[in-house]
Amino acid sequence: MALLGGFLAMAAALSIFHRKRPPWTAIATLAVLGLITRIAIWGGTRDDLIYELAFQLPLALGILLCSHTAFRTGKGQLNHTLAGLFLLSGLNFFIKPFVAAALGSGQTARDYAGSAYALYSQASTAILLTAAGLTVLLIVIQTTIQEYVRTAETDHLSGLLNRRGFDRQAQALLASAPIGKRQLCAMMIDLDHFKRINDCFGHDMGDRVIQAFADILRSTAPKSAHLARTGGEEFVILLNRVSAPAAGLIVEAMRAHTREHGQADLPTFSFSAGIAQYPGGRQPSRPHAPRRSGMLPSQDLGT
């Protein structure tokens, strides 16, 4: 029952660690099943296949619940490795009754301690669960490091990347894109007359405008875009595999959302934007200055 309790606690802990709701119904069901089964076979005949199956079944189901939880709640290679180790452990508990019946587990606990089955059972379980425990430790360390990096590279006000985070992700994107096949667009955005908002309405209102605009960027930019706040009212967006004309359409959508942000308690605000494409396209035949409405003239979208 202590071992089963450990498995069920692990299933709950994995869910909580990944900020998911633990499978409380399954946990409670297996706890009751394990207790009833143990009472039912109390004083049963050891070495009997039915007895051994009943003894190992709750343990097998408990560790399989851990495997399911690790696969469902976690992402990445380490979490999949953990799910696989728990799966192997669960299958091992299903195999144990047949090994016990074949090798003999002894009629008493003292006989069990000196049996060949005890060597197999303890060694296989120890190896699999130790490997799973070390994998859990690696997942905790990896997640802690990732959260530290995320905190260090996130702007606390907008929730977007800060300059440090944007530089790192932009460099990684440039390094991973095949030479000659890169098509990147950078969008430089500046809120218009932001100092006037702070002076007229206060810095708290200015912070709310920054947060509202960051929400607009998140809702209108592609999911793959890298969004950053690089200064007080300055933002940058890096788009992968997006042409300059397509980036112009994204800016137009941002402009529309900014004009109709739907928050009556916020002052009216606008932005200006510039778009650069890599590799560079054809220069426009006649240069135009950016409009303050938040959209570049269509002739400017090629560079």
N, C-alpha and C positions, 0 to 999 in steps of 0.2 A: 504493500500500500504506500510505503514511503517512496519507492521508485516510481510508481504510477503518479503519485502526487507531484513528484519532480517533473515528470513529462508534461502533466497538465499545466503546471506553473510555467513551464517553458513556452507552451503554446500561448498562454495569456501574455507573458512577458514579451514575446516576439511581436505580437500584435500591438501592444502598448508602445514598444520601442519605435515601431514604424507608424505610430499615430493612427492606428486602425482599431476598430472595435473588436475586442476579444470574442471568440466563439463560446460565450458563456453557456449556451444551451448544450453544446456538444461536451464541454468540459464537465458540467454537472452530471450529464447522462453517463459519461464514462466513469466518473467518480462513484456514482451509485452502483453501476454495473460491476465495477471492480470489487466494491465492498460486498455486494450480494453474492458474487461468484466465490469470493474467498471464504465467506461463511458457509456456502453450500458444499464446498469441497473439503472443509475442515475435517481432518482425520481420514481423508481418502487414501487410496492405495497409490503410493509412489511407483514410478515405472509404468503406470497404466497410461495408455495413449490418451484416453478421454480425460483423465485427471490432468495430464500435462497440457493438453490443449486448453482446458478451462483455466489453468493457472497462467498460461502465457498470453491468452487472447486479450485481456484488458490492457496488458503492457504493450502488445503489438498495436492495438488500436490507439493507445495514447501517443506512442512515438510517431505513428502515421499521421495523427492530428498535427503534431509538430511539423512534419514534412509538408503537409497541406498548407499550414499557416505560413511557413517560411517561403513557399512558392507563391502564395497569394499576396502576401503583404510586402515582400521585399523585391528589389530589382537588382540586376547586375549579376556578374559571374559568381561572386562569393555567396550571395543568397541562394542561387541555384545549386551551388556546391553543397551548401548546408541542407537544402531540401533533399538532395540526392543521398547524403549521408544518413539523414533521418529515415529515408525510404529503405535504404539497405538495412538499417537497424531494425525497422519494423518487419521486413522480410525475414531477418534472422530470428526474431522472436517467434514467427510462424514456423520456422524450420526446427527450432529447438525441441518441441515435443517429439518429433520423429527421431531426432538424434538421441534423445533421452530413452525412448523406447528401444532403440537399437543397441545403445551402449550400456544402458542401465544407469539410473541416477542414484541408486542406493535406497534402501528402505528407511534409513534415518538420516538426519542431518550430518551425523558423524560419517556415515557411509558415503554420503554425497560429497563431502569435502575431499575424500580420497579417490573419487571416481574419475574415469577418463572424460565423462560428460562434463564434470565440473570444470576441468581444464579448458575444454572447448567453450563452454558457456561463458565463463568468466573472461577468458582471453578475447573472444570475439566481441563480446559486449563492451569490454574496456577499450579495445582498439577503436571501435566505431564511435562510441560516445566521447572518448578523448579527442578524436579528430573533429567531431561535431563541436565540442566545447572550444577547441582552438579556433575553429572557423567563426564561432560566435564572437570570440575575442577580437579577431581580425575585423569583423563587421563593425563592432563597436568602435574600434580605433579608426577605421576608414571613415565612418559616419561622423565621428568627432572632428577629424581633420577637415572633411568636406564642409561641415557646418562652420568651422572656424574661418575657412577660406571664403565661404559665402558671406559671412558677417563682415569680414574685412574688405570685401569687394562690392558691398551693397550700400547705396546711398540711403541713410536712415529715414529721410523725409519722404522721398518718392517711392522707395522700394525698388528702383531701377539700379543698374550697375553704376558704380562710381567710375572715375577716370582710370583708376588702377585695374578694376575688373574689366572694363571695356578694352583697355590696351592689351591685357593678357588674352582675352577671347579673340580679339581682332587678329593678333599675331598668330594664334593657333589656327584660325580660319585661313589666313594667307599661306601659312606653311603647309596646310593639308590640301589646298586647292591645286590641282595639276597645272603646271606652267602651260600657258597657251589656251587653257580651257576655263580660266577664271572669269566670272562675270559677277562683279560685286558693285553695289551701289552704296554710297555713303550719303546720308541726309543730315545736314546741319540745320538745327532749328533754334530759334531765339524768340522768346516771348516779347512782344512789343511793349515798350514803355512800362516795364515791370516795376521800375523804381517809383513811378507815379502811383501804382497800386499800393505799394508799401507806404508811401507818404500820405495818401488819401484815406486808406482803409486800415492801415496798421500791418505789422509784420505777421501777425497771426492769420489775417486774411490772405496775405501773400503766400504763406505756407499752404493754405487750403487750395489756392489756385494752382500751385505746383503739384499738389497731390491729385487734383482733379485732372490736370493736363496729363500727368503720368498715367492715370486710368484710361484716358482717351488714347494715348499711344499704345497701351497694352491691348485695348479692344479693337484697334484698327490695323495695327501692324501684323504681318504674318507671324505665326508661332515660332518660326525659325529665326526671326530677326533678333539682333542684339541691340537692346535699348539701354541707353545710359544718360545720366544727368552729369554733365562734365563741368558745370559751373552753376552760379546762382540761378539764372533763368535760361541756361544753355543746355541743349540736349543734342544727342547724336544717335542715329540709327544706322546700323550696318546690315545690308540685305544681301543674302547669298543667292546666286542664280536668278537675279531680278534685273531687268533692263531699266534704263533711265525712264523711258515712257511709262512703264509699269509702276516705277517708283513715283512718278508724277501722279498717277491715279490714286496711289496710297495717300499721298500728301493731300489730294483733293478730298478724300474721305475724312482725313483728320481735320481739315478745315471745316467741313460740314458739321462734324461732331463738336468741334470747338464753338462754332456759332450757335449750335443748338444743344448745349451741354445739359440743359434741363435742371440746373441747380439755381433756383431763383435767388438764393441768398448770396450768390457769388457775383462779383462785378463782371461786366463784359470784358473779355480779353481776346487777343488775337496773337498770331505768330507769323514770323517770316521764315522761309526755308530755302536752302540751296541744295542742289543734287549734283554729285560727282559720280561718274561711272568709271570702272576699271575692267577691261582696258578702255581707254578713251574712245569716244565715237567722233563723228564729224562735228566740227565747230559750226554753230549757227551762222548763217550768212549775215545777220545783223544782231548785235548784242542788245539785250534788254535788261533793265534793272529789275530785281525781284519786287513784286507787289507786296504790300504790307498785309494783305488779306490772308497770307499763309500759303500761296500757291505761286510757283514760278510760271511765267509765260511759257506756252508750249514750245516756242523756239529755243528755250534754254535747256530743255530736258535732255539734249543729246550729249551734254558734257558734264 
